[in-house]
Structure formats: structure tokens, C-alpha cells
Amino acid sequence: MRYRLTFVVGMAVGYVLGTRAGRERYEQLRKSARRFMENPAVRNACESAAVNGRQMAGKALDTVSERMGDRLPGTVSDKVRSMGGRRAAQGSPLDDGWGTSNT
């Protein structure tokens, strides 16, 4: 019950503060967030994180497959392999299909 009450109070405070800030402040925050996400450095960092995540997932699959053998569910290995296959099919390991790259 205590957590529910805390949640409701938090929602009420957020609503009051949000309505006081108004639509103008909301639009200002939205515009600055859009500018941030369109920044080439941010896009490259996101792309690098995605590429590294795919590589680590492949390495993790190899390690887990070695240790677990046939006990690994097929759906897990299929999903990780499809992620790697999609990347390899597009050519360069840094090519994400969106026209951006780390170079």
C-alpha cells in the first residue's frame, strides 16, 4: 500500500509541475531532444553501441554454446545468428542500412 501511495503522490506532483511548465516548455524540451539525437556524434555513438552489442551477442552465443552444447534453446541461437547474418548481408560490419557509418 505504501508503494502505491508513493506512486500516486509522485504522479500528482509530476502532473502539477508539468501543467505549470506549459506547452511552450514541452515544445522547447522536445526541440532540444531532437537536436541532440540528430547530432552526428550522438548518432555515431548509438551506431557503435549497436555494432558492439551485436558482436558481443555473437561472442556470448559462441561461449554459451560451447558450455551448454545442445541444451541451448534453438530460438536463442537463431535470434543471435539472424542478427549477425543481417549485418554480414549488408556488406561492411559498420553498415546499418541507414546510410550512417563510424567513419
N, C-alpha and C positions, 0 to 999 in steps of 0.2 A: 504494500500500500504506500509505503514511504517513497518508493521509486516512482510510482505513478503520480503522486502528488508533486514530486520534484519535476517530473516531465511536464505536467500541466502548467506549473508555475513558470517553467522555462519557456514554454510555448507562448504563454500570455505576455511575458516580458519581451520576447522576440517580436511578437505582433505589435505591441505598443511602440517599441523602438523603431520598428520597420515602418509603421504608419507615420510616425513623426518625421522620419527622414524623407519620405515622399517619393514621388515618381522621378523627380529630377535626379536625386541622389542614386536611385536604382539605375537609371539610364547612364549616369556617369560611371558607376562601377562596371556596368556591362560593357561600355565602350573601352574602358581601360583593360578589362579582361580580354576582350577581343584583340586589342593591340598587342597585348602580351603574348597571346597564342600565335599571332601572325609574325612575331619576331623570328627571323631566320635562326638565330642562336637557340631559341627555345624549341623550334621545330626540329633542328638537328639533334638536340639533346633527347627529345622524345623518340626520334628515329633510332638513335644509338641505343637507347634503353630497350626498344623493341627488338632490335637485332641481337643485342646481347642476351636478352631474355630467351629468344629462340635458340641461340647457341647453347645457353646453359640448360635449357629444357632437353635438347638433344643429348648433351653430355650426361645429364641426370638419367635419361632413359637408358643410355648405354650402361651406366653404373648399376642402376636398379635391375636391369635385365640380366646382367652378369650374376648378381647376387640372388635374385629370385627365380631366374630361369623361366620355366613355363607357368609359374604361378601368377605372373603379371597379367592382369585383365587385358584382353585384346583391345578394348575400347581406348584404354590409356595409351598403349603403344601406337595404335592407329592415329590417334589425335596428334601426338607429338610428331610422328612421321609425316603427317599431312602438313603440318606447319613447316617442317624442313623442306618438303617437296615443293611447296608453293614458292618458297624463297628461291630454291635452286632453279625452278622452271622459268623464273623471270630473268635469269642471267646472273648479274652481279649479286653477291650476297648483300650489298647495300641498296639494291634496287627494291623499293617497296611498292612500285606501281603507281605512286602518286607524283612522280616527277621531282622528287627531292632526293638529295644524297648528302653524305657526310663530307664530301669534298668541296 
